[in-house]
Amino acid sequence: MDFNALKIFIPAATAFAVGILCEPMFAHFLYKHRLWKKKGGKIALDGTVAKTFNALHTEKEVGTPRLGGVLVWGSVLASAAILALLAHFSSSQFLRGIAFVSRSQTWVPLAALIAGSLVGAIDDFFEIFGSKGLRLRTRLIFIASVATCCALWFYVKLGVTAITIPFVVGPVALGILFIPVFVLVALSVYAGGVIDGIDGLAGGVFAAIFMAYAGIAFFEHQLDLAALCAAISGGLLAFLWFNIPPARFYLSETGTMGLTIALTNVAFLTDVLGGGRGLSALPIVAILLVATVFSDVAQITSKKFLGHKLFRIAPLHHHFEAIGWPAYKVTMRYWIIGIVAAIIGMSYAIM
């Protein structure tokens, strides 16, 4: 087998194996310390009580632990550490070659993954031990701050000042405007993180997205970045093994916050910097995140200006639940759409 392919598959398999092996101890810890919301219920984005959501999910929210995202990013970090240690203490060229932590390709997305995940964990602890999590404004400020730091790294250290735009030939130079565009993309992707909410849904969707970017990075010869994306997919698949109905734990903010900010960095790394179209492929690969954000915006806009709701409930996946689709049907259809979108987006990016 081609060595480059092994460099992708081994980190993914390692992260998956670590997640599977650590889950019993991890789940025992979550259940022993009762790390779930003590009171069900949710407040909608407009500040009102989310009656439809609460009718569908209140009982499920109580008794099922949060913090499931720790299994994902913990598996990724363990995979990176294991392969890095093997490379450090071995004289084997093969083992040295499969380590994927590198300054040029993976430092920034890994740092963003860790930072987002840790703040997400703080939000989860507030949800578990307090009446509610961090304020949305606080989370958005944090995402914007991390995104600004990452954008400055791209702009100052890597000299990236352009992006690709669909149907436009060649990169579009933005100059200093590259920084606010980066931040806006990060906030938009984070907004799509609310796709978490049905057993198995977010895990499958994000696994398909990151595997698509593993393929995009692979074809751009950014092998370390491809390996990182594959490892994230491996960690997500291990999480998904235990998140399919009935879920043993939820991904929650420590999962979605870290994953979305890492995804933003990956999209930009596979764009002009990698000689590809990773950013313009993002709305295709992550079309389900786009649909999630659109449904929220459309719902709020309709209620404010038209005086009625556009959907039974937003985001869109909960609307399907509200009109009678079983949760497993919503999840599996989203998986199908997510995989097809990932293939189409990857094909577009590497054309």
ChimeraX attribute file (.defattr): number of C-alpha atoms within 10 A of each C-alpha:
attribute: neighborCount
match mode: 1-to-1
recipient: residues
	/A:1	5
	/A:2	6
	/A:3	11
	/A:4	16
	/A:5	13
	/A:6	15
	/A:7	23
	/A:8	24
	/A:9	17
	/A:10	19
	/A:11	31
	/A:12	26
	/A:13	19
	/A:14	21
	/A:15	32
	/A:16	27
	/A:17	18
	/A:18	20
	/A:19	30
	/A:20	18
	/A:21	13
	/A:22	14
	/A:23	19
	/A:24	11
	/A:25	9
	/A:26	15
	/A:27	16
	/A:28	11
	/A:29	13
	/A:30	19
	/A:31	16
	/A:32	9
	/A:33	9
	/A:34	16
	/A:35	21
	/A:36	23
	/A:37	23
	/A:38	15
	/A:39	16
	/A:40	14
	/A:41	19
	/A:42	18
	/A:43	13
	/A:44	14
	/A:45	14
	/A:46	11
	/A:47	8
	/A:48	9
	/A:49	13
	/A:50	16
	/A:51	14
	/A:52	17
	/A:53	21
	/A:54	16
	/A:55	11
	/A:56	15
	/A:57	16
	/A:58	15
	/A:59	13
	/A:60	16
	/A:61	21
	/A:62	18
	/A:63	17
	/A:64	19
	/A:65	24
	/A:66	28
	/A:67	25
	/A:68	26
	/A:69	27
	/A:70	24
	/A:71	25
	/A:72	32
	/A:73	26
	/A:74	19
	/A:75	29
	/A:76	30
	/A:77	19
	/A:78	18
	/A:79	29
	/A:80	22
	/A:81	15
	/A:82	16
	/A:83	20
	/A:84	19
	/A:85	14
	/A:86	15
	/A:87	19
	/A:88	13
	/A:89	10
	/A:90	12
	/A:91	10
	/A:92	11
	/A:93	9
	/A:94	13
	/A:95	17
	/A:96	17
	/A:97	16
	/A:98	24
	/A:99	24
	/A:100	26
	/A:101	19
	/A:102	12
	/A:103	9
	/A:104	12
	/A:105	20
	/A:106	24
	/A:107	14
	/A:108	20
	/A:109	23
	/A:110	25
	/A:111	16
	/A:112	26
	/A:113	26
	/A:114	21
	/A:115	20
	/A:116	25
	/A:117	29
	/A:118	19
	/A:119	19
	/A:120	25
	/A:121	23
	/A:122	16
	/A:123	22
	/A:124	24
	/A:125	21
	/A:126	15
	/A:127	20
	/A:128	21
	/A:129	13
	/A:130	14
	/A:131	10
	/A:132	16
	/A:133	17
	/A:134	16
	/A:135	9
	/A:136	10
	/A:137	9
	/A:138	10
	/A:139	20
	/A:140	15
	/A:141	12
	/A:142	16
	/A:143	24
	/A:144	20
	/A:145	13
	/A:146	19
	/A:147	26
	/A:148	19
	/A:149	15
	/A:150	22
	/A:151	24
	/A:152	18
	/A:153	15
	/A:154	21
	/A:155	18
	/A:156	11
	/A:157	9
	/A:158	12
	/A:159	12
	/A:160	23
	/A:161	20
	/A:162	20
	/A:163	22
	/A:164	21
	/A:165	16
	/A:166	12
	/A:167	7
	/A:168	8
	/A:169	8
	/A:170	13
	/A:171	17
	/A:172	13
	/A:173	13
	/A:174	14
	/A:175	12
	/A:176	13
	/A:177	12
	/A:178	19
	/A:179	21
	/A:180	15
	/A:181	16
	/A:182	22
	/A:183	22
	/A:184	16
	/A:185	20
	/A:186	24
	/A:187	21
	/A:188	17
	/A:189	25
	/A:190	24
	/A:191	20
	/A:192	22
	/A:193	23
	/A:194	20
	/A:195	23
	/A:196	21
	/A:197	18
	/A:198	23
	/A:199	24
	/A:200	27
	/A:201	25
	/A:202	27
	/A:203	30
	/A:204	25
	/A:205	27
	/A:206	29
	/A:207	24
	/A:208	26
	/A:209	27
	/A:210	28
	/A:211	26
	/A:212	29
	/A:213	30
	/A:214	28
	/A:215	25
	/A:216	31
	/A:217	29
	/A:218	22
	/A:219	18
	/A:220	21
	/A:221	15
	/A:222	19
	/A:223	23
	/A:224	26
	/A:225	30
	/A:226	33
	/A:227	32
	/A:228	33
	/A:229	32
	/A:230	30
	/A:231	34
	/A:232	31
	/A:233	30
	/A:234	30
	/A:235	33
	/A:236	32
	/A:237	26
	/A:238	25
	/A:239	29
	/A:240	26
	/A:241	18
	/A:242	20
	/A:243	23
	/A:244	18
	/A:245	15
	/A:246	13
	/A:247	19
	/A:248	21
	/A:249	25
	/A:250	27
	/A:251	28
	/A:252	24
	/A:253	30
	/A:254	30
	/A:255	29
	/A:256	27
	/A:257	30
	/A:258	30
	/A:259	27
	/A:260	26
	/A:261	31
	/A:262	29
	/A:263	24
	/A:264	25
	/A:265	25
	/A:266	28
	/A:267	23
	/A:268	25
	/A:269	26
	/A:270	29
	/A:271	27
	/A:272	20
	/A:273	18
	/A:274	18
	/A:275	14
	/A:276	25
	/A:277	29
	/A:278	31
	/A:279	24
	/A:280	21
	/A:281	29
	/A:282	28
	/A:283	16
	/A:284	22
	/A:285	33
	/A:286	24
	/A:287	20
	/A:288	24
	/A:289	28
	/A:290	19
	/A:291	17
	/A:292	21
	/A:293	23
	/A:294	16
	/A:295	20
	/A:296	21
	/A:297	14
	/A:298	17
	/A:299	22
	/A:300	19
	/A:301	15
	/A:302	15
	/A:303	13
	/A:304	12
	/A:305	8
	/A:306	10
	/A:307	10
	/A:308	12
	/A:309	15
	/A:310	17
	/A:311	18
	/A:312	16
	/A:313	22
	/A:314	27
	/A:315	24
	/A:316	20
	/A:317	24
	/A:318	24
	/A:319	19
	/A:320	18
	/A:321	20
	/A:322	19
	/A:323	11
	/A:324	9
	/A:325	14
	/A:326	11
	/A:327	19
	/A:328	17
	/A:329	12
	/A:330	19
	/A:331	23
	/A:332	15
	/A:333	12
	/A:334	18
	/A:335	22
	/A:336	14
	/A:337	17
	/A:338	24
	/A:339	22
	/A:340	15
	/A:341	23
	/A:342	27
	/A:343	19
	/A:344	15
	/A:345	25
	/A:346	26
	/A:347	15
	/A:348	18
	/A:349	26
	/A:350	17
	/A:351	8
